[in-house]
Structures are given as C-alpha cells and as structure tokens.
C-alpha cells in the first residue's frame, strides 16, 4: 500500500516533465513533416491558418461540454487580452518563424529557438515572476543553466565542425536545402519570433489567473490565431489555388499539426504553465533540437557534424541545472502552502478567543 502511494506521488510530481518531453517529441517530428510538405508546395502561411482552424474545431466541443460550469464570463478586456495572447503565441510568431525558413536554413532555425528559455527567464525576472538568489546554490544553478543553454544554442548554430558520415542503413534518405536568400532578414524574423514566443509564455500566467478554463482558452487561442493568420495570408497570398489541399503530404501535415500541435500540445503547455510556471515549460525547448538531430541521423540519414554533438551536450547540462534550480522553487512553494493553513487556524483561534473575551466582559459589565 505504501509503495502504491509512493508511486502515485512520484507519478504526479513528474507528470509535467513527461508531458513536456512528449510536447518536444511532437515538435521534433513536426519539423520533418513540415519540411516535406513545404518542398511539396504547401504555402507556410496557409499552413499556419489551417492548422489553427483544425485545432479549434477539435478542442471546441470538449471545451463547451467539460467547462460549461467553470468557464468565466467573457468581458471585453479579457477578450482583448486573449486576442493579444493568440497574436503572440500563434499567428504572429509562427508566421515569422516559418517565413524565416525561406531566408536561412532549418538547422539555424531549430537551434536559435533554444534561446527562448533564456529570454523567458529574463522577462520573468523583470516582471518578478521568477526569483533569483545568487547566494544560494539553486539561484546559481538557474543563472549558470540559462547561460549554458544559450551557449549550447550558439554552438549548435555557428560551430559546424568535421562531418560525420550519414547512416547508410537509415530507412529514409533526404537531402536538405541550404538556399540562403537573405540571412540578415531571416535572422531578424527568427529573433522577433523568439521574443514574441517568450512573451507568450509570460502572458499565459496572467491570463490563466483570470480565465482558468484551459480547454476553453486553448479553443480561443486556436480560433483567434487562425482568424488572424487568415487575414494576414489574404493580404500577401492572392492565388486561390494555394488554399486547395489534396490528400497528400500537405493534408497529413496539416492534420498532424492541427490535432497534435495546436490542440493537444497547446493544452498541455497551458496546464504545465499553471502547474510549474512559464520558465519551467520553456526549459524543455532545447530537447527538440537534440531530438531533431537524432532523428535526422538514424531515421533520415542526414550528415551530422561534431558541433551538433558538442552543442547538444552543453544544452543538456544547462537544462539539468535549470531543472535543479526550479525543483528547489517547487519544494519551497509546497512547504509554504502547507504552512498557510496552520497560520490560518491560529489566526481564527485567536479571533475566537478575543471575541469570547469581549462577550464575557460585556456580560460582566452590567453586574458591576
């Protein structure tokens, strides 16, 4: 019986870890599916629009049925806040992200997104959502881990190193395109998308406090993100045939992105943000680059470079240090929450004693 309870405690304690590993694994597979669809002629902006529309249609029935009693009343200010949240985390970010692929290369894009945890951590410190105590080992672990994650991302992006032969027994062999039309423009778009992505994680904390219905919020983000992306796409894409999707790799790419990425992972990230905070969620983003490297070599037979292995090792160490510092915050928060009821009971007992004394004095006064 004791072992069963211990297993349940450990299971729920590490549930956010397992879910976020699933999220990053889903993103890693999405990279290869999306790359194949783009080579097949899928427009990136049409792709972003369709995936969010599909995500909304999938989540909406569950949100309406399961959260009909707990969903807060929608106000104009709350709608505007969710509108901005959708802009930062859906339409604006992903349209810039996929547009940057045209001007740089996929390796640079997936590597640079590892700067998101560092940016989120910096914004969280500025907004006092994250506490740093440089005099404690956990505070030092946060700082060192953040810097190491950023350093690992830079190594992945800029240090290539000697080539490693591709795996001849890989089931699928692909040849990546390295056409660079405008490196400066692509880097600017990618940097802007990383900043808006980081702000999205921060804004989630404030929005979830006012609108704790996570399924409904996921539906709103998908709906508004799809609508915003559709308006943007109509301005820059004037060919009606770009919106036509056949049953091929483009269709399966949109289906996977809408169901798994826009519906499931958005809900999982919102849940994990509420449980552990925005910085903890973004800590797992470097895993996507590592998983992409592993899949590229063993599944798709792409050539690897030693720089990828060195940078991946640095990212893993930095991620471990960040998680170590955040686990200390979680333990301290739980201990504080457990101490609050004791203080509340003592306060209530004190009030009752004072009230009883006043009543007793009131009854004694007439006798005197």
N, C-alpha and C positions, 0 to 999 in steps of 0.2 A: 504493500500500500504506500509506504514511504517512497519507494522507488518510482511508483506511478506519479505521485505528486511532484517529485523532483524532476521527472521528465517533462511534465506539463509546464512547470515553472521555466525550465530551460528552453522549452519549445516556444513559449510566448515571449521570452526575453530576446531570443534571436530571430523571431519571426520577421522583423523589419530587415534584418541582414539577408535572410533567404529571399525575401520578396524583391529587394533591390538588386540582388545578383540575377534574379530572373529578368528584371527590367533591363539590365545592361546586356544580358544574353540576347534578349529580344531585339535591342537596338543593333547589336553586332550582326545578327542575321539580316536585319532590315537593310544594312549598308550594301550587302551583296545583291539582294533582291532589287533594291532601288537602282543600283548601278546598271544591272542588266536591263531594267525597264527603260532607263534613260537612253541607253545605247539602242534600244528598240524603237525610240522615237517619242516616248512619253514626255510631255511638257512638264517641267518641275512645278510651275505654279498651278496648273490644272490638277496635278497630283496632290498638292497640298490641300486644295479645295475639296476634292473628292474624299480624301481620307478623313477629313473632319466632319463632312456631312454624313458619311457612313458611321463614324464613331458616335455622332449624336443620335442617329436612328437606332443604334444598338443599345445605348445606355438609357435613353428617354423612357421606355416602358418600365424598366426596373426602378428608375428614379420616381416616376409618378406613383407606382404601386407601393414600394417599400418605404418611401419617405413622405407619404402624404400627410402624416400626423406630426412629423418633426421638422418639416421644411419651414423656415422662417418666412415672414411676409416680405415680398419683394417691394422695395422702395426705389425711388429714382436715384438716390445717391448710391445705394447698393448695386443697382444695375450698372451705373457708370463705373463703379469700382470693378465689377466683373468684366465689363467691356474692356477696361484697360488691362486687366489680368489676361484676358484672351488675346489681346493685341501683343502683349509682351511674350506670352508663353506659347502662342500658336501661330497666328497669321504672320506677324511682322518678323518674328525670329526665324521661323522655318523658311519663309520666302528668301530672306537674306542668306540663310545657311545654304540652301540648295543653289542659289544664284552664285555663291562664291565658288562652287564646284566648277563652274564654267571657266573661271579665271585662274585657279590654282590646280591642285590635284587632291585626290581623296586622302592620301596619307597625311598631307599637311592639314586638311580639314579635321580629320578624326583626332589628330594629335593636339591641335590647338584647343579643341573643346575641353581638354584636361585642365585648362586654366579656369574653368567655371567654378570649381570648388574654392580656389583661392580668391576669386572675385566675390563669390557669395560670402565667404568668411570675412572679407574686408567690409562689405556692405553691412553684414550682421554686426560687426564690431562698431561701426559708425552709428548704427541705429540702436545699439545697446541690446540687441537680441542675443549676442554672444559675449561671454565674459572671459577675459584673459588675465591670468595672474602669473606674471613672469617669475614670481618667486616660488612657484610650485612646479614639480616635475610634469604634471599634466598640462599646465599652461605652456611650458617649454615644448612639450610634445606637440601641441597644436601648432605652434609657430614653426618649429622645425619640419613637422609633417607637411604643412602647407607649402613651405619653401621647397622641400624636396619634391613634392608633386609637381610644382611649377617647373623645377629644374629638369625633372624627368620628361615633362612635356616638351621642353625646349630641345632636349637631346633627341627625342623622337622626331621632332620637326626638322632640325637643322644638321644633325650629325648622321650621316648615312653609313659610313664605314665600308669595309670589304663586303662583297656579295657572298651570299650562301646559295649553293645550288638548290634549285626547286626540287620538290619531292616527286620523283618520277612515277610513283605508284598512286598519286592523287587521282581521285575519281573524275574530277573536273579540272580542266586547264583553261585559264582565261588569260588574256593579255590586257593589262590596264592601259588606259590612255593617259598620256602625260602632257597634253597640249596646254600651254600656259599663255593665254591671250593677254592678260593684264594682271600681273602678280600684285601690284600695289592696290588696284581696285578690289581684287578678290580678298586680299588681306584685310582691307578696311571693312568690307561687308562681313567677313567672318568675325572680326573683333567686335563689331557692333552687335552681331547676333549673340556672341558670348556674354556681352554686357546685359542685353535685354533678357537673356535666359537667366542670368544670375538675379536680376531684379524680379523676375517672375517667381523664383523660389522664395524671395524675401516677402513679396506681396501676398503670397499664399497664407503666410502666418496671420496677417491682419484680416484677410478675407474670411478665413476659416473661423475666426472668432465671431464674426457677425453672421456667417452663413455656414454652420457646421454640417449641413446636409451634403456629404461628399459626393454621392451619386448625382444629385441634382446639380451641384457645382460642376461636376465633370460634363454633364449634358450641356450646361450653359456655355462652358469653355469650348466645347466642340461646335455647338451651334453658332456662336458668335465668331469663333475662329474661322469656320467655313464661310460664313457670310462676308467677313472682312476680306478673306483671301479671294472670294469670288469677285468682289467689287474691284480689287486690285488687278486681278487677272484680266477682267474685261477691258481695263484701260490699256493694257500692254499686249494682249493677245486678241487679234481681230480675225483669226481664222476659225470658223465654226468647226472644221474637221478636227481641230486639236482637242475638242471636248468629246469626240466619239471614241469609245473604248470597246475593243473587241475582246473575245475570250482568249486571251494570250497572256504573256508575261506581264503586260501592263495591268490587266484585270486582276491577276493574282497578287501583284504588288500592292495595288490599291486596297484589295480585300484584306491582306495581311496588315497593312499599315492602319486601316480603319478599325479593324477588330482588336488586334493585339496592342498596337501602339497607342492609338487615340482613345480607345475605350478602356482596356484593361490597365495599361501602364500608367495612364493619367490618374485613374482612380487609386492605383497602388501608391503612386507618388504623393497624392494628396493625403492618403491615410498615414503614410510614413512621415510626412511633414508634420502632421498633427501629433504623432506619437513621439518623434525624435528631433524635430526641428529641421530647418532648411539646409543647414550646413551638413548635417549627417547624410541627407539624401544626396547631395552633390558630391560627397566623398567617394561614391561608388562609380562616378563617371569615368575615371581612368581605366576601370576594368574593361570598358567597351573597346578601347584601343588595343589592349592586350589580347582580348578575345578575337578581335578582327585579325590581328597578326597571326594567331594560332590557326584560325580557320583558313586564312589566305594561304598558309603554307601546307597544311595537312589535307585540306579539302579541295582547294582550287589550284594548288601547285604553283603559287606565285613565289618569286625570289625574295628571300629575306636578306637583311643586312645586319651586321653586328650592332649598329646603332639602335635598331629596334629592340634588341635583346637587352642592351645596357640601359636604355631609357625605360623599358618596361620594368626592369628590376628596381630602378630608382623610384618609379611610381608606386610599386608595391610596398616598398619600405615606407615611403611617405604616407601612403594610405593607412598602413598599420599604425603609424604614430598618431595620425589624426583620429582614428577609431579609438585608440587607447585613451587619448585626452577626452573624447566625447563620452566614453563609458564612465569616466570619473564624474562628469556632469550629471549623467543619468542616476548614478548611485546617490549623489548628494541631493538631487531633486527628490528622489523617492524617500530619503531619510527625513527631509524637511516636510514632505507631505504627510508622513506618518506621525510627525511630532505635532502637526497642527491640531488634530482632534484632541490631543491631551491638553493643549493650551486652551482650546475652546471649552472643554469640560471644566477646567479650573476656573475659567472666567465666568461660566454660567453658575458654578457653585458659589463663587464669591458674590455674584449679584443676588442669588437667592438668600445667602446669609445676611447681606446688607438689607434686603427687603424685609426679611423676618425680624431683624433687629429694629427697623423703623416701625413695623407694625406693633411690636411688643412695647416700644416706647410710647406709641400713640395710645395704646390701651392703658398704660400706667399713668399717663398724664392726668386723666380725669380723676383717678383715685387720689392723686396728690392734691 
